[in-house]
Each structure stands twice: as structure tokens, then as C-alpha cells.
Amino acid sequence: MYFTFYKFSFLELVILGNQKFITGLYIRGAKNFDERMLNGKDENNDLEIFKKLKKLLDRYFKGEEVSFREIPLEIFGSEFRRIVYGILAEIPYGQVVTYEDVAMKVSAITGKKKCCQAVGGAIGHNPISIIIPCHRVVGKNKSLVGYAGGIEVKRKLLEIEGNVNYS
């Protein structure tokens, strides 16, 4: 396992992975990132998968609509969390959905009727930020709530995607 860093004006990302897969994309300093995650891993800025992701991130942060589908991911976690992350990955660039919207889709797949809290927990532990766009999930009435990287980072990511309602 390897890691590298990606810096943009208002955040620093930590990218985790191997030669084949991205396994983590964390905002450094976010609630769901612990520096100890880097223990036992080597910094490697030359992995092709890292270079490819950084080029896409460059375009993303310039405001281009980018598809990260060409980046292979390996997502660890329970089946429930992988279902949540699959739903998040389908949220189109520049759009937002509510936590309730996500919970309703999860319920339809799993049959679990009251899963809002579990959905919120899964979203808060998203291991692959931006690619799995948890920043596109908002509260009722489209309010900015709950983002491991902080509300200001969430607001800025939404602004990059053209969501000026959150300025």
C-alpha cells in the first residue's frame, strides 16, 4: 500500500492505493482521517494510478465536469456501506440530494425501513471523498450539514461544481 498527497488552495488530500486501485481519498484533517492510516505505507508519487487521479483532480478543481469512473476503486466496508457508496457515486456532477433521498434508495435495495442514521454514519465515514461525492448530500431544505471535511470545504466543493446557492 502506498500514499501520496494532493494540495489545492483550501485543502490537502491524502490518496491511498496500490498499483491497481485507489483505496482512499481523504481530506487531511477531516474527522474521518487519522494520520496513523499512513503507518506501514510508503509515500509514492510515481504510481500511474496516482498520476492519473491527480490529473483528473486538477481538472475538477479548475471547475471542469470530470468523470472519475475510469479510476478503479477498492472499497472496504460492510455490504451496507458499499450500497450507500454506490448510490452516492451516481449523484451527477453539480447536483445535490438529501440524506433522506439516499436513505430511501438504500431502503429500496436493502428492505431496511429505518436506516437514516446508518446512512448518515456511512456517509460520514466515506473513504473516497470527491470520487464518491458525499459533499453532494445535503440536509432537509437543502441545508449544509454533516461533512467530515468541514462545512466550508463542502461549500467550496459545491461552488466548484456550480452550486452557487451555498455561497
Order of alpha helices (4+ residues) and beta strands (2+ residues): beta-beta-beta-beta-alpha-alpha-beta-alpha-alpha-beta-alpha
